[in-house]
Amino acid sequence: MAKKRIADLLRQEAKKFSQTEEVSVESDISDISKDTASDSETSKPTEPNLAELQALVTELTAALEQARKNEAALQQQIADLKFQLEEQKSFGEKLEKEFKLAKKAAVDLAEANTKLIEEIQNLKKQEKQEEKKQAQIPKKPAPQVLKFDTQPIPQSGDFAANSWLLD
């Protein structure tokens, strides 16, 4: 394929030289017929010689090689950018999953917090109700212990004296 391009370029260059020669020949026909003797000695060849064509081929080959290197570098850069893009996509997906998990955890914690707040409020209400009940129930006075003086009963041997109730 590169040979075709080089060959095509050589043909194009040859056509350019021949076309410019034809144009210049047609315009200069009248001049050449007048000064044929003097112009034939001083005329320059218009066709490129072999050295010029080889230099052109070398230049075009170098340009082609440079273009191929640039293409390879650009292909490598494209591959690197595609790889980085895939990494960024996977990283974005990972962050999105983590965000969803964190969001779910936050919702769960908020629900648990709400339940705990309700439970605390219910316990406070129960405490207040118990305090009201205790305030409404009259307190029984503490039982009083009566103290009597206890004197020892004399024991006599007389049964009748000890049994005065039996009379």
Secondary structure as a PSIPRED ss2 file (coil, helix, strand):
# PSIPRED VFORMAT (PSIPRED V4.0)

   1 M C   1.000  0.000  0.000
   2 A H   0.000  1.000  0.000
   3 K H   0.000  1.000  0.000
   4 K H   0.000  1.000  0.000
   5 R H   0.000  1.000  0.000
   6 I H   0.000  1.000  0.000
   7 A H   0.000  1.000  0.000
   8 D H   0.000  1.000  0.000
   9 L H   0.000  1.000  0.000
  10 L H   0.000  1.000  0.000
  11 R H   0.000  1.000  0.000
  12 Q H   0.000  1.000  0.000
  13 E H   0.000  1.000  0.000
  14 A H   0.000  1.000  0.000
  15 K H   0.000  1.000  0.000
  16 K H   0.000  1.000  0.000
  17 F H   0.000  1.000  0.000
  18 S H   0.000  1.000  0.000
  19 Q H   0.000  1.000  0.000
  20 T H   0.000  1.000  0.000
  21 E H   0.000  1.000  0.000
  22 E H   0.000  1.000  0.000
  23 V H   0.000  1.000  0.000
  24 S H   0.000  1.000  0.000
  25 V H   0.000  1.000  0.000
  26 E H   0.000  1.000  0.000
  27 S H   0.000  1.000  0.000
  28 D H   0.000  1.000  0.000
  29 I H   0.000  1.000  0.000
  30 S H   0.000  1.000  0.000
  31 D H   0.000  1.000  0.000
  32 I H   0.000  1.000  0.000
  33 S H   0.000  1.000  0.000
  34 K H   0.000  1.000  0.000
  35 D C   1.000  0.000  0.000
  36 T H   0.000  1.000  0.000
  37 A H   0.000  1.000  0.000
  38 S H   0.000  1.000  0.000
  39 D H   0.000  1.000  0.000
  40 S H   0.000  1.000  0.000
  41 E H   0.000  1.000  0.000
  42 T H   0.000  1.000  0.000
  43 S C   1.000  0.000  0.000
  44 K C   1.000  0.000  0.000
  45 P C   1.000  0.000  0.000
  46 T C   1.000  0.000  0.000
  47 E C   1.000  0.000  0.000
  48 P C   1.000  0.000  0.000
  49 N C   1.000  0.000  0.000
  50 L H   0.000  1.000  0.000
  51 A H   0.000  1.000  0.000
  52 E H   0.000  1.000  0.000
  53 L H   0.000  1.000  0.000
  54 Q H   0.000  1.000  0.000
  55 A H   0.000  1.000  0.000
  56 L H   0.000  1.000  0.000
  57 V H   0.000  1.000  0.000
  58 T H   0.000  1.000  0.000
  59 E H   0.000  1.000  0.000
  60 L H   0.000  1.000  0.000
  61 T H   0.000  1.000  0.000
  62 A H   0.000  1.000  0.000
  63 A H   0.000  1.000  0.000
  64 L H   0.000  1.000  0.000
  65 E H   0.000  1.000  0.000
  66 Q H   0.000  1.000  0.000
  67 A H   0.000  1.000  0.000
  68 R H   0.000  1.000  0.000
  69 K H   0.000  1.000  0.000
  70 N H   0.000  1.000  0.000
  71 E H   0.000  1.000  0.000
  72 A H   0.000  1.000  0.000
  73 A H   0.000  1.000  0.000
  74 L H   0.000  1.000  0.000
  75 Q H   0.000  1.000  0.000
  76 Q H   0.000  1.000  0.000
  77 Q H   0.000  1.000  0.000
  78 I H   0.000  1.000  0.000
  79 A H   0.000  1.000  0.000
  80 D H   0.000  1.000  0.000
  81 L H   0.000  1.000  0.000
  82 K H   0.000  1.000  0.000
  83 F H   0.000  1.000  0.000
  84 Q H   0.000  1.000  0.000
  85 L H   0.000  1.000  0.000
  86 E H   0.000  1.000  0.000
  87 E H   0.000  1.000  0.000
  88 Q H   0.000  1.000  0.000
  89 K H   0.000  1.000  0.000
  90 S H   0.000  1.000  0.000
  91 F H   0.000  1.000  0.000
  92 G H   0.000  1.000  0.000
  93 E H   0.000  1.000  0.000
  94 K H   0.000  1.000  0.000
  95 L H   0.000  1.000  0.000
  96 E H   0.000  1.000  0.000
  97 K H   0.000  1.000  0.000
  98 E H   0.000  1.000  0.000
  99 F H   0.000  1.000  0.000
 100 K H   0.000  1.000  0.000
 101 L H   0.000  1.000  0.000
 102 A H   0.000  1.000  0.000
 103 K H   0.000  1.000  0.000
 104 K H   0.000  1.000  0.000
 105 A H   0.000  1.000  0.000
 106 A H   0.000  1.000  0.000
 107 V H   0.000  1.000  0.000
 108 D H   0.000  1.000  0.000
 109 L H   0.000  1.000  0.000
 110 A H   0.000  1.000  0.000
 111 E H   0.000  1.000  0.000
 112 A H   0.000  1.000  0.000
 113 N H   0.000  1.000  0.000
 114 T H   0.000  1.000  0.000
 115 K H   0.000  1.000  0.000
 116 L H   0.000  1.000  0.000
 117 I H   0.000  1.000  0.000
 118 E H   0.000  1.000  0.000
 119 E H   0.000  1.000  0.000
 120 I H   0.000  1.000  0.000
 121 Q H   0.000  1.000  0.000
 122 N H   0.000  1.000  0.000
 123 L H   0.000  1.000  0.000
 124 K H   0.000  1.000  0.000
 125 K H   0.000  1.000  0.000
 126 Q H   0.000  1.000  0.000
 127 E H   0.000  1.000  0.000
 128 K H   0.000  1.000  0.000
 129 Q H   0.000  1.000  0.000
 130 E H   0.000  1.000  0.000
 131 E H   0.000  1.000  0.000
 132 K H   0.000  1.000  0.000
 133 K H   0.000  1.000  0.000
 134 Q H   0.000  1.000  0.000
 135 A H   0.000  1.000  0.000
 136 Q H   0.000  1.000  0.000
 137 I C   1.000  0.000  0.000
 138 P C   1.000  0.000  0.000
 139 K C   1.000  0.000  0.000
 140 K C   1.000  0.000  0.000
 141 P C   1.000  0.000  0.000
 142 A C   1.000  0.000  0.000
 143 P C   1.000  0.000  0.000
 144 Q C   1.000  0.000  0.000
 145 V C   1.000  0.000  0.000
 146 L C   1.000  0.000  0.000
 147 K C   1.000  0.000  0.000
 148 F C   1.000  0.000  0.000
 149 D C   1.000  0.000  0.000
 150 T C   1.000  0.000  0.000
 151 Q C   1.000  0.000  0.000
 152 P C   1.000  0.000  0.000
 153 I C   1.000  0.000  0.000
 154 P C   1.000  0.000  0.000
 155 Q C   1.000  0.000  0.000
 156 S C   1.000  0.000  0.000
 157 G C   1.000  0.000  0.000
 158 D C   1.000  0.000  0.000
 159 F H   0.000  1.000  0.000
 160 A H   0.000  1.000  0.000
 161 A H   0.000  1.000  0.000
 162 N H   0.000  1.000  0.000
 163 S C   1.000  0.000  0.000
 164 W H   0.000  1.000  0.000
 165 L H   0.000  1.000  0.000
 166 L H   0.000  1.000  0.000
 167 D C   1.000  0.000  0.000
